[in-house]
Amino acid sequence: MNNNQNIKVSEALKKGQKRLVIPSVALMLFFFLIAPAILMYVFKDDKNSAIFAVGGVTSILFGIISPFIWWGINVVKYKIWAANNVKDIHRFYEEAQIKNLIDERKFFKRLELKTTKQKKELQRFYNRLKAEKVLIRDVNHDIERETIFKSSLKWNIVLFIMLICGMGFLYQTGRYNLKGTLIITGILIILIGYDLYKIFRYKYILKINSEIISYKDNKTLIYWKDVINYFTVPGIQNTPSKLIINTLDNEHVLILESYGKIKLDRILDVLNENKHRFEINQSSI
C-alpha cells in the first residue's frame, strides 16, 4: 500500500462535503437570492423593467448551471485526490455514491470536466477499484456501538404553539374575529395532539447496530446479512423523508417524518459505519 494512502473514509467524505456540496449550495444561493437583491438595489431608481427581466433570467440560469460546472471540475480532482490518499478506496467509493458526492450515471459522467493529464491520473482511481477488495479495519469510533433515532416532530409542535400565540395576538389587537381564531386554534391543537401521539407511540424510530436495523420498536427488523443496498429520499413539502433498504427478498420503505437533510446524512453515516462493522465481524468468524 502507498504510504500516503492513510486518510480514513470518514475524513475523505467530510472533505468531499467541503469541496463539492458546500460550494455548490453557496453558488445556488448567491445566484438565486443575493444576485437578484444586488440587481434590485443597484437599479432601484431605474424604471426599465427589461433590466430586471434579463438580469433575473440570467441569474437563474447561472444558479442552475454554475453548481454543475463546479461539481464537474472538482469531482475529478476529488477522485484523483482519493486515489492517492484514501486507505479503503472500495468503501470510500461506495459511501461517496450513497452520499451523492460521486455519481457514476452517464449524465453526470458527461458533466465531468477534465484535462488530458487528469484523464491519465484518474485511471489510478479506477485501477485501485478494480483491484481485489481488501477488508480494512477503519472504524469510526465517533459512532456508538448502537445508535437510536427518536421522533423528529418536536419542531412541528414548537411551530404550532407559535402559530397559536400569533392567533391570540391577532385576536387581541382586533385583527381577527373570535370564531376564526377558535377554529384555527382548534385545528392547531389537534395537530399538536396528533404529533404528540406519534412521538410517544414508539420509543424509537430507528435503532442501528452491527447486527440489525430496527424500525419503530421492531415493527420492521432487518439483518445486515440480508441487506443489498440502501438510500434516503428527502421529504418535499408535506411528503415525509424515507429510508429505502433493499434486502435479498424485499424492499423496505421506512417513513421518517420531519427528518431534514442533516439528520438523513447522520443516518447514512451510522448505516455505513455499522455495515462496515458487520463485515469486520463476519471476517473474524
Disulfide bonds with the S-S distance in Angstrom:
none
